[in-house]
Amino acid sequence: MSVDAVLEVGYKLLDRGVIPDFVIRPVIRALLRQRLREINYGSFEANHAAKMKWIEEVKALDTIAVLTEKANEQHYEVSTSFIMSCLGPYAKYSSCLYPTGKETLEEAEVLMLESYCEKAKLKDGQDVLDLGCGWGSLSLYLAQKYPKSRIVGLSNSSTQKAHIDSSAKSRGLSNVEIITGDVNHFDFGGSRHFDRILSIEMFEHMKNYQALLRKVSTWLRPKSSSDSDSSATHSVNDANEALLFVHIFCHKNMPYHFEEGDGWMAQTFFSGGTMPSHDMLLYFQDDVTLVRSWYLSGENYSRTLEDWLARQDKNAEQGLAELEKDAVAKGFSKEDARKTFNRFRVFYMACSELFAFNGGQEWGVGHYLYKRKQ
């Protein structure tokens, strides 16, 4: 039997949920070691040359993102009720923060959201864009924390917009506006500017970061002429400085693409996706200037994913029922719903093992603060 045939059988067994977790996890760790061998070219010199080639290639792409419809299919337009059965109370679909490792998921959600507020220097009264707003965890949190601020969220998913609009209405929040648009084509066209733009785990779906940051930089509010004429000691502590804050997951030093031939993860959950390196965004500063960066251990994300997996299992009956209802409404079968349920379990396990690898020092989370170049 060929390798492809063996893999096909294995994927079918995963979809049926018949392979025990204690068998799946060591296989995942073996695949991670294989990935590390694939991105190691034998020396720092060779690795750096490969990275520079990768950077040059993505700069030359004629599109900001690829396969954006796949991201919706694989993540963002899956039954909202099912996703809510896995996530914490703030519906944060990205890494949370566990400084002691003993935090509950709810506590870890708030700690990470608060860290954004501090690092991005948010304050009440600002115009804020949540770029790639997911199910609204950040948009809704900021709208409540900063009632005088105007929060705009941009999402490529109509079901996410519907969920956020409904949540904002139920909470009595009138300072939230959600726009549906593909960042490849959507542009404010100079009609709106923001004091702060925050993007949480959206850049991993992108390719040409040069074009992306060029576009996003035009959405940051320019400094007024009086600001430009101020002293050379002007800094980001100045209230008039517009800032971009980015949260990504990343490998410690090598960026790479998720390609169809890579196997289960690329085909099932991350088609067209990118694994950035922690330093990758430093090579795209034509239109923005880095102010500060941070690295957070991958153990934070691993704990997040284990909490999601535990909640999915705890709420399995409810979650599966929601998937079945959604599948029937879309003309699919209940078998398709169970396949989706089992795939999410494997997805959470695979990502948890990845971020836990090497004590969270191989893959982790990067935070970056930028200002617009004038």
N, C-alpha and C positions, 0 to 999 in steps of 0.2 A: 504494500500500500504506500502511495506517495505521501510526502510531507503535507501537501495541500489536502489530500483526502483525509489524513489523520486530523488536521486542524478543523476541517469541516465537520467531522464527527464530534470533535471536542466542543465546537461552538454550539452544535445542536443540543448536546448534553447540558451545556451551560444554560441555554434557553429553557430547557425543561426543569432546571433547578435540582438536578439529581446528583451533582458532584458536591461532596461535603466541603465546607469552608476550610477544614484543616488540610484538604488536598489542594484547594485552589491557591491558598496563600503562598506556600513554598514555590509553586509554579510561577506566580507573579514575581516573587523575589528573584527567581532564576532569569526571568525575562528582563528584569531591571538590570541585572548584571550584564546581560547580553547587550542591552541598550548602551551601557557605559563603555563596553568594548567598542561598539560601533562609532561612538562619538569621540573616542580617544585615538588620535593619529600618531601617538608614540612619543611625542615631545612637546614642550611648551611652544617651541618654534612652529612645529607642524600644526598644532591645535590653533595657534593664533592665525596662521595663514588660512586655515579652513574657515575660521570665523570671519575674517575679512572678506573672503570670497562669498560667504553666505550673506554678509551685510550688503555687499555690492549688488548681488543678485536681487535681493528684495527691493533695493532702491530703484532698480531698473524695471520692476513690474509696473504694468499699466493699470492696475486696480488696487484699491486699498485693501479689500478683503475678497476672499473667494468662497464659494459654496455657502453663502449666508443662509440660503433656504434650508440647508442641512442642519445648521445650528438650531433653527426653530424646530425642525422635525425631531431631532435627537434630544433636545432639552426643553426649549422654551415654549413649545406649544403642546407639550405633554399635559395631560389633565392637571389643572392647577390644584384641584382638591387632593390628588395623589401627592404632588410635590409638597403641599402644605402638611401632609401627614408625616413627612420625613423631616422637615425643617423645624427650627426653633420658632418661638412666638413672634420674632421679628421677621421671619421668612428670609433670612440672610443666606443667599446661595453662593457663598464664598467663604474663604477662611475666617474663622473667628480667633479670638485671642485668649490663651490659657497661660497666664504668667506663672501660676503655681502648679498647673496641671490638675487641679482639684475643682476648677470652676464647673458649674452647670453650663449647659448649652446656652441658656438665656443670659447668664452672666457673661459668658465669653462673647456672645453677640454684642452686648452693650459695650464691653471693654474695647472691642475692635472699632465699633462705630464712634465711640468717644475718642479713640486715638486718631481717627480721621479728622475730627473736629479740631483737635489740638494741632496736628501736623499741617493741616491746610489753613490754619489760622482763621477759622470761621467765626463769624459774629453776627448778631441779629441785624437785620436790615439789608443784607446783601442779596444780589441776584446770583443764584446758584444753579448750575447745570449738572445733573446727574447723568453722565454719558454712559449709556448701556445700563439702564436702571434696574434690570431684572424684575423681580416681583415687588420692587418698591421699598425694600428694607431701609435703604439710605434716604430716599426721597421723603418717605413718611416720617422717619426719625428726625430729619432736619426740619421738616415743616412744623413738627410739634415742638422741637427744642428752640427754634428760632421763628416765632410767630409773625415777626415783621419782615422776614425774608420772603423772597419769591423763588420757589423751587420749581425748576423745569426738569422733567425726566425725558430722555430719548431712548426708545426701545424699538427693536426690529420686530417685535411680537405684538399682535393685536390682542391676544389673550392676556398678556401681561398688563397691557394698558387697561383692559377691562377690570382686571383684579385690583390694580392700584386705584383707579377711579372709584371703584366701589368701596375700597378700604378708606380712602380719604373722606368720602361722603359719610360713611358710618362713624368716623372719628370727628366729624365736624371741621375738617381741615379745608379751608378755602384758598390756601396759598400754594397749592400743588397743581401743576399742569403737565400732563403726559402727552408726548408727541410720538407717533409711530413713524419710523423712517429708517432706511438703510443708509449707514454712514457713507457708503460708496457714492450715493447720489444726493443725499439730503444735505442742505446747506442753509444757514440762516441768511445768507446773502447780504450781510452787513446790516440787517434790520434789527438784530438783537445782539447785545454784548453782556458778558457775565463777569462778576467780580471773582467768582470761584467756579472752576470746573473740576469735578471729581469723576474719575473713571475707575470702577472696581471690577477687575477680572473681565474686561472687555477686550483689551489689547491682544489677548491670546487668540482671539478669532481674526486678527488682522494679519496683513502681510507687508504692505509698503508703508512703513512707519514714517518715512520722510513725507509722503503725501498726506498721511493722516494728521501728523502734527502740524503741517503747514495749514491744513484746513482748520483744525481745532484752535490754532493760535489766533486766527482771525475772529474767533468767537470770544476771546478774552478782551475785556474792556481796555482800550488804549489809555495810556496816561494822558492827562490834559496837558496843554502847553505850559501851564503854570507848574505842573509836576515836573515836566521835562527840564524846565529852567531852574529847578531847585538844586540844592548843593549836591556835590558828588557823594555825600554820605548817605544819600537816599538808599533805603534797604527794604526788604520785604516786610519789615515791621510797620512800614508806612501803610496807613489805611487805604491809600489809593492804588496800591500795587495789586494788579489782577494776577491770580495764581492758578496753576493747573496741578492737581494731585492725582497720581496714578498708583494703583495697587495691581500688581501682577503676581502670578506664580511663576517660578523660574528655576532653571538649573544654575548651579553656582558659577559655571564659566562657559558652557557651550550651548548656543541656540540650535534648534533643529525643527524641521517641519514634521507634522504628522501626515503621513502619506498612506494611500490606500493599501499599498503592499506591506505596510508595517504590521498589520494584523488586527486583532479584535478591537482595540481601543480606537485606532484611527478610523476603522470602518463603521463602528457602532456608535461612538460617542463624540469623536473629535475630528470629523471630516473637515479638511481645510484649515485645521488648527495649527498653532505655533507654540513651541516651548521656547520662550525667550531665555537668554542668559541674564544673570543679574546686571551685567554691565551693558547689555545690548542697547538700551535706550540712550546711552551716552554718545552713540555714534549718529544720532539723529537730532542735532541741535542747531540746525540752520535757522529755525524760526522760534525756538524756545531755548532758554538757558537753565541748566540744572542749578538749583539752589542747595538741595540736600537730598541724600538717599539713605535708606535704611534696609537692613536685612533681618527678617524674622525667621526663626527656625521652622523647618517644615513640620516639626512635631505639633505645632499649633493647628496646622491643617489636618494632620493625621487624626488628632483628637476630634476635630470638627466632623470629619467623615465617619469616624466610629460612632459618634453621637447620632448622626443621621441614619446610619445603618441600624443602630439599636431602636431608633424611633420607627423606622420602616418596619422592622420585625414586630415591634410592640403593636403597631397599628395595621398589621398585615391584612386583616379581614376588611377593615374600612378602606385601606389603600387599594387593594385588589378590586373591591367593588366599584370604586371610583374609576379605575382603569377600564373595567369591563363596560361600565355605562358609557364612558367616553369612546371606547372602541366600537360599540354597537352604533352609536350616534354617527360615527364616521364611516360606517360600512365594513368594519373589521370584525374579527371573531373574538370570543372570550379567550381562545388560545393565544391570540396575538396580545391580549392584555396581560396574561400570565407571563408571556415572553418578556414584555416590557418590565414587569415587576422583577423578574429574575435578573434581567440585564442591569437594572439599577443597583441591585444588591452587589453584583460583581463589580460594577463601576465604583461604588463606594469603597469596596475592599481594595481594588487595584490602586485607586488614588491614595488611600490611606497607607498602603505598603510603600508606595513611591515616596510620599512625603516623610515617612518614618525612617526611610533608608539612611544608613550612616548617621543615626542620631539627629536627623533633620538638617544635616549640613551638606547634603548632596543636592536635594531639591527643596526649595522653600518659598518664601514670599518676599517680594521686593516692593518698597514704597519709595516714591519719587516726588519731589516738589519742584515745579518749574515756574519761571516767570516769562512773560512774552518779551521777545527781542523788539526793541523800539526802532 
